[in-house]
Amino acid sequence: MENEKKYSQMTEQELRTEIAKLMEKARKAEQLGILNEYAVYQRKAVMAQSYLVDPATIIPGEIYKIQGDEGYFFKVDYLKGRFAWGYRMGGDLAAEALPIAMLSSAKTGK
């Protein structure tokens, strides 16, 4: 990559441009049937999107919907960087970390 800049160092516009590029690469990989490459670009795009989310909007102790994994909910124990640590509700309660861009409020309807 020509300009190796960390997501944390990018402006909002640079992040949006990077997300668009990653989504385009993911779309092309999917069309070519390269699913592992598709998954990598999707995950990178989610990480870039996490830098557009204000971490203060994710509150420890609250329950959130998991975007991209409909029907599952995630209880946040704490935040570390751009990741929310906690566990999936109804699962085996194994601790895991999700990028904060994957979480949306569970209070906005059912």
C-alpha positions as CSV (number, residue, x, y, z in Angstrom):
1,M,0.0,0.0,0.0
2,E,1.3,3.4,-1.0
3,N,0.4,5.4,2.1
4,E,0.6,3.3,5.2
5,K,-1.2,5.6,7.6
6,K,-2.8,4.2,10.8
7,Y,-6.6,4.5,11.0
8,S,-6.1,6.5,14.2
9,Q,-4.1,9.1,12.3
10,M,-6.6,9.5,9.5
11,T,-9.1,12.3,9.2
12,E,-12.8,11.5,8.8
13,Q,-12.7,12.0,5.1
14,E,-9.6,9.8,4.7
15,L,-11.4,7.1,6.7
16,R,-14.5,7.3,4.6
17,T,-12.3,7.0,1.4
18,E,-10.5,4.0,2.9
19,I,-13.7,2.3,3.8
20,A,-15.1,2.8,0.2
21,K,-11.8,1.3,-1.2
22,L,-12.0,-1.7,1.1
23,M,-15.7,-2.3,0.3
24,E,-14.9,-2.2,-3.4
25,K,-12.0,-4.7,-3.0
26,A,-14.4,-6.9,-0.9
27,R,-17.0,-6.7,-3.6
28,K,-14.5,-7.7,-6.3
29,A,-13.1,-10.6,-4.2
30,E,-16.7,-11.9,-3.6
31,Q,-17.4,-11.7,-7.3
32,L,-14.2,-13.7,-8.0
33,G,-15.2,-16.2,-5.3
34,I,-12.2,-15.5,-3.1
35,L,-14.0,-15.7,0.1
36,N,-11.1,-15.5,2.5
37,E,-9.9,-12.2,0.8
38,Y,-13.5,-11.0,1.0
39,A,-13.6,-11.6,4.7
40,V,-10.3,-9.8,5.3
41,Y,-11.5,-6.7,3.4
42,Q,-14.8,-6.7,5.2
43,R,-13.1,-6.9,8.6
44,K,-10.7,-4.1,7.7
45,A,-13.6,-1.9,6.7
46,V,-15.4,-2.6,10.0
47,M,-12.2,-1.6,11.8
48,A,-11.9,1.6,9.8
49,Q,-15.6,2.3,10.6
50,S,-14.9,1.9,14.3
51,Y,-12.7,5.0,14.1
52,L,-15.8,6.9,13.0
53,V,-17.8,5.8,16.1
54,D,-17.5,7.8,19.3
55,P,-16.4,5.2,22.0
56,A,-18.4,7.2,24.6
57,T,-21.6,6.0,22.9
58,I,-20.7,2.4,23.9
59,I,-21.6,2.0,27.6
60,P,-20.2,-0.9,29.7
61,G,-23.0,-3.0,31.2
62,E,-25.4,-2.2,28.2
63,I,-26.6,-4.8,25.7
64,Y,-26.2,-4.1,21.9
65,K,-27.3,-5.8,18.7
66,I,-24.4,-7.2,16.7
67,Q,-24.5,-5.9,13.1
68,G,-23.9,-8.7,10.6
69,D,-24.9,-11.3,13.1
70,E,-28.6,-10.7,13.4
71,G,-30.5,-12.2,16.3
72,Y,-27.5,-12.1,18.6
73,F,-26.9,-9.6,21.3
74,F,-23.7,-8.6,23.0
75,K,-23.2,-7.4,26.6
76,V,-20.3,-5.0,26.9
77,D,-18.1,-5.4,30.0
78,Y,-15.5,-2.8,29.1
79,L,-13.9,-0.9,26.2
80,K,-10.2,-1.1,25.2
81,G,-9.3,1.0,22.3
82,R,-11.8,0.5,19.5
83,F,-13.0,-2.8,20.8
84,A,-15.8,-3.7,23.1
85,W,-15.0,-6.7,25.4
86,G,-17.9,-8.8,26.7
87,Y,-19.9,-11.8,25.7
88,R,-22.8,-12.9,23.4
89,M,-26.1,-13.3,25.2
90,G,-27.4,-16.8,25.3
91,G,-24.1,-18.3,24.4
92,D,-21.4,-20.0,26.5
93,L,-20.5,-16.6,28.0
94,A,-17.0,-16.8,26.6
95,A,-15.3,-13.4,26.6
96,E,-14.6,-11.9,23.2
97,A,-13.9,-8.5,21.6
98,L,-15.9,-6.9,18.8
99,P,-15.0,-3.7,16.9
100,I,-17.3,-1.0,18.2
101,A,-18.7,-0.4,14.7
102,M,-20.4,-3.8,14.9
103,L,-22.6,-2.7,17.8
104,S,-25.8,-0.9,17.6
105,S,-28.3,0.0,20.3
106,A,-30.7,-2.7,21.3
107,K,-33.1,-0.1,22.6
108,T,-34.3,1.3,19.2
109,G,-37.1,-1.1,18.8
110,K,-37.4,-4.9,18.7
